[in-house]
Amino acid sequence: MSTSPRTYDDAVNALNTLQTNAAVLDALRKSGGKMNATSLPEMHEWIRRVGYTASDFDKLNIIHVTGTKGKGSTCAFVNSILRQYQAKYSKPHKIGLFTSPHLKAVRERIQLDGEPIPEPLFAKYFFEIWDRLESSALAENLDPVNKPVYFRFLTLMSWHVFLSEGCDTAIYEVGVGGEYDSTNIVQKPTVTGVTSLGIDHVAVLGGTIEEIAWHKGGIYKKGVPAFSVEQSSPSALEVLKKRAEEREAQSLEVVPVHTAVPHIKMGLPAVFQQSNASLAMKLVASHLPHVGLPTPDLTQDLPEEMVRGLERVNWPGRCDVRVEGETEWCLDGAHTIESLEAAGTWIATRFSQDDTDGSRKSRRKRVLVFNQQTRNATDLLTTLYTTIRTTLSTPTDPIFDTVIFCTNVTFKASGYKGDLLSINTSADDVKALTVQHELRGTWEKLGAGGDVHVCGTIEEAVGVVRGVEAEGGKQVFVSGSLHLIGGVLVVLDK
């Protein structure tokens, strides 16, 4: 029998067996099934099986964040600001961050002091949880094959990592919704926050903004400060207020954009990030006393730690600009109507700035790379195109010289990179390029023009981009899916 240690790749391969396949997800959508109250009792049972109780996580001093758009960015702002306090005061002692999805490697989801946990550490903690589940199953005459699904397993693992590593602060991004999300077994977070709400995950959350707000408000806790950004839907905000009252939250404060934020050169520069940054500052201000630091006065000049945190935040794949020779890659993983409107405004603003750049002899060639494999891709593409066209100061025809619709498969020869394997989409649709041909048809109906390509892999799409002749350089906009963004980054790094 082999006694070689189990590796990171072994952990990724085992984790991938816990993904929910496309057929199950499709049946759920067609049945109108909703997330239900059994999910949290099930999660409590899983944590018991690995040797914990929910109250054990109180010592992590959890900051809990949900929303439809911007919850990951808000967590990144919170993390960046707290890192500035940590550098100056050695408080918090150690900061954990749990977010989803990942871009290039699954270990990105579990971070310690701003860095993804190293591969050996990921493998160590992964198999500690895996083995505890199997041994407890055998001891209790249960099936050891039965384990929590992908996201729940990683949630379990994150708590184990943060407790084992001595974290005294942990920032948690909700996976889906809030009320029944696996992260919501936390009993005493230090503070809770809700970012911008919109329509998404309707199969499990419901099809109205009020239903979705109900789920999101489920993270509010008794006696805990509750915050929300300003919501575009008054009815959604009313639901959040009622949820805060029902759950006896300490307060519900609606956070406007702080007057100082528009004047800060933030690491995430898009205008829509200003509300996320303002919420993050409030969350941090409420949290600091829990790690022995005073509450800062945000009505006066912002503390330097807040400003530096906003300036130095790094959140790949969101308003992300990278330069490769004469090519500027603009990456944003927007994948809902609301987020694509924001991303479209961001890229259109960059295009307009490029048009007025007097140092350039000619406009750079513009390329769009787009995919969305599981949502209503054609509606999302239409939203993106319409937003860009109406936002551009001087719209051109075509807006994009080259347009590429590709799958999220990473490489032509080897398929998905292990960390990026996805079985929650139809393999037949991916192979037949069904969605991509639909997107091409939508683009043609829009009369959007350009040289349109359909590619089977991200590697081939990047090859098309690199093959575009452009004396003055290229601006490439990649959007529609964080899975797409991650694959593009992997190929660019190859």
VENFEN-V147751 format. One record per helix or strand. SS is the DSSP state (helix for helix, strand for strand). FROM is the first residue (numbers start at 1). LEN is the number of residues. If there is no record, write none. Layout:
ss->SS from->FROM len->LEN
ss->SS from->FROM len->LEN
This chain:
ss->helix from->8 len->9
ss->helix from->22 len->10
ss->helix from->38 len->12
ss->helix from->54 len->7
ss->strand from->62 len->5
ss->strand from->69 len->1
ss->helix from->71 len->19
ss->strand from->95 len->4
ss->helix from->106 len->4
ss->strand from->110 len->3
ss->strand from->115 len->2
ss->helix from->119 len->21
ss->helix from->150 len->15
ss->strand from->169 len->5
ss->helix from->182 len->4
ss->strand from->191 len->4
ss->strand from->196 len->1
ss->helix from->202 len->4
ss->helix from->209 len->11
ss->strand from->225 len->5
ss->helix from->234 len->13
ss->strand from->251 len->5
ss->helix from->261 len->3
ss->helix from->273 len->19
ss->helix from->304 len->9
ss->strand from->320 len->5
ss->strand from->327 len->6
ss->helix from->337 len->19
ss->strand from->365 len->6
ss->helix from->377 len->15
ss->strand from->402 len->5
ss->strand from->411 len->1
ss->strand from->415 len->1
ss->helix from->418 len->3
ss->helix from->427 len->6
ss->helix from->434 len->12
ss->strand from->451 len->5
ss->helix from->458 len->10
ss->strand from->474 len->6
ss->helix from->482 len->12
